[in-house]
Amino acid sequence: MTVRIVVVSHSDKIADGAVELAAQMAPDVMMVPAGGTSDGRIGTSMDKVMAALETAAGGDGVVVLTDLGSAVMTAESAMEFAEGGAPVLLADAPIVEGLVAAAVAAQGGASVHAVRRAAEATHGYPASRPKAEDHVAAGGPAVYGPAAGEPAAPAAPDASGDFELVNLAGMHARPAAKIAGGLSALDAEVTVNGVDGASMTGLMTLAAGKGSVLHVEASGPDAERAVAYVAGLVRKGFGEP
């Protein structure tokens, strides 16, 4: 089983279209749209969201994505009535980019919490984990590096590698989603050419075309796996020509 996803939007066309797009990259993931009102108008429907949550129940958990403010309130209200033992989590993420990243992570077998992190990483959430060199002394101000006011030199990564893009289209949405989705499920801090490797939008800002080299650095327990994961995707051209 995999994590399932519910998409709540004020528009049924937006919800359906976002799911259609994400399904191109994650065909095995159940994604249930819940857009518009029950009578086809713009708005949100408690009944539609509750029905979507019921349809999505039975997997390893459900991640819910929403568009505008009242959709969040409707989703939260419906989640209070959700039944079943698997967790149902609301992601604070853009509905299109977040859905694609979440779906790719779910396709790769990520946990429900990792799927939510993948969605939220598309706009910088959650904040980076605290660095070991930054800490707050009890009862005192923050201390940086070996001495207060002296930032420590950046630690060397636990693993790194350089990989040349071979697919014709380079770093577009599909490769970025595959990299971000897979890395979000690993216990590692990863950068690709200096941007967060778990951020789909960050990777797309690289505008890396065919022949560009991706410099990957990773730190943490899964550092070696993270670098190997990116290497495998790049060498296979992300499954593209």
N, C-alpha and C positions, 0 to 999 in steps of 0.2 A: 504494500500500500504506500501511497505518497500523500504529502500534504496537499490539501485542496484549497481553492481560492474563490472568494466571492467578491464581485465587483459591484459597488453601489454608486449609481450616478443619477443625476436629475434627468438624464436623457437615455431612453432605451437604445438609441442609435449609438451613443457614446459607449455605453456598457457593452453592447454587442460587438462594436468595432474594435474596442480594446481587447476583448477576449479573442476575436478572430485574428488580430495581429499577433498576440502572444502565443496562440496555438501553433503558429508557423514555426516557433522555436522550441516549443514544449508540447508536442502532440500527445503525450501520455498523461498530462496533468489535467485533472478535472477543474474547469473554471466555469463558474456559474454567474451569468450577468443578472443584475437586479436593477434595471434602469427605468426611470419614469414612474408614473402613477398607474394604478390598476386600470384606469380608463384611457390610457394612452397620452396623457398630458405631461408637460414638463413638471417635474417634482419628484418626490420620493414616496414610497409606499411601505409602511410597516409590514403589511401582509406579504408583499413581494420579497422583501428582505428575509423575513422569517421563513418563507417557502424556500428561498435560495439556501439558507443555512441548513434547512432540513435535508435538501437535496445533497448538499456537500458533506453531510455528516457521514461518519463511518470510516474515514481515512485516519491518517496519523495526526490530524489537527486541521484547523481551518484558519487561513489568514484573510482578513477583510480589508479591501481598499475602497476608498471613497473619493468623491470629487470635492464638492463645496460643503460649507458649514453645516447646513441642516441634514445633509446626507450622513455626516458623522453622528449627529444626534439620533437619527433614525437607526443607524447601524448599532449604536451603543444600546439603544432601547431593545432592539431585536436580540442582541447578544445576551441580554439578561434572561431571556426565555429559552436560549439554546439548550438542548438536551444532549446527553451523551458524555462519555468520559474524556474524550479528546479535547485538548485546549482550543479555544477560539480566540484569536488575537487580532486586534485592530492595528493596522500599520499606518504610520504618519508618513505618507509618501505620495508623490505625484502619480496620478492614476495610470498613465500610459507607461512611462519609464519604470515606475515602481512595479507595475504588473509584469512587464517583460522580465525584469530582473528576478522577481519572486518566482515566476513560472519556470525560468531556467534553473534556479536553485532547487525548486521542487522536483524538476525533471532529473536532476542529479542525485536525488535522494536526501537532500538536506532536511534537518529537523524543522519543526514548525517555527521555532525561535530563530533559526538560521535563515529561513525563508523570509520572515519579517525583517530581519536585519538587512537582507539583500535588497528588499524593497526600499527601506529607509535610507540605505547608503546612496541611492540615486540622487538625493539632494542634501547629502552631508550628514544625515542622521544614521546611527547615533554618533555622538562625539567620539573621537579617538580614545582608546583606552589610555589611562595615565601612564606616562613613561616612568621607568624605574628611577631616573635621575631627578624627577620632580616629586617632592613630597612636602608635607607640612609638619613641622615639628610641633609636638604637643604644646599648646599654649603660646605658640610663636608664629612668626610669619613664614611664608613659603620659603623653602631653601632649594636652590637650584645647583646641581652639580656638586663637586666636592666641597665647595665653600659658598656661603651666601653671596649672591651677586656675580658668581663665576659660573656661567653655563658650561656644562661638561661637553666635551667633543662628542659628536654623534657616534654611537656605537656601531661597530661593523655588523653588517647583516649576517644572519646564520647561514644563509644560502643566497646565491645570486646566479644570474645567467643572462646571456644576450642571444636574442632570437630574431631572425630576419623574416618579415612577413612575406609569404609567397602567394597568398590569394590575390586575385586581380583587384578586388575592391578595397583591400586593406582593412583598416579599423573602422568599420561602420557599425550599425546597431547590433546586428546578429553576433559578430565576434565579441563586441564589448559586453553584450549580455551573457555570452557563454563564459567569458573570463570572470566577470563580476559575480555571476551566479555560483560558479564553482568555488571561487576563493572565499565567498561569504560563509561557506559551510566548513571552512578549515580554521583551526586555531593558530592563526598567523597574521601578522601585520605585513601587508605586501604593497609595494609601490611598483608601478610600471612607468618608466620614464618620469619618475617624480610625482605621479598622481596616485591616488588611492586605487589599488587594484580591485577593490570590492565596489567601486562606484562606476556604474555603467556610463553615466553622463561625463564623469571625469575622464574615462578612457576615450570617449568619443571626441573630447576636446583636443586630444593629441593630434587629430587629423593625420594619422600615420598611413601613408599609402604603401602600395606594394614596393618591397625593397627596403622599407624603413626597418630599423633595428629597435626592438623592444628590450630595454634594460630592466630586468626584474630583480628586485631585492626583497627578501623575506626574512622575518625574525619571528621566533616563537616555536612551539613544539612541532607544528606542521610545516615548518619553513621549507624543508626539502620537498615535501609533497606538493606544496604550492608552486614552487619553481618548476617541478616536473610536470605539473598539470598544465601550466601555461605553455611550456615547451611542447607538450604533446599536441595541444590545440594548434599552435602556430605551425608546427612541422607538417600537420595534416591539412593545413590551409583552412581550418575550421569547417572542413567538409565541403568547401566551395571550390570552384574552378580556379 
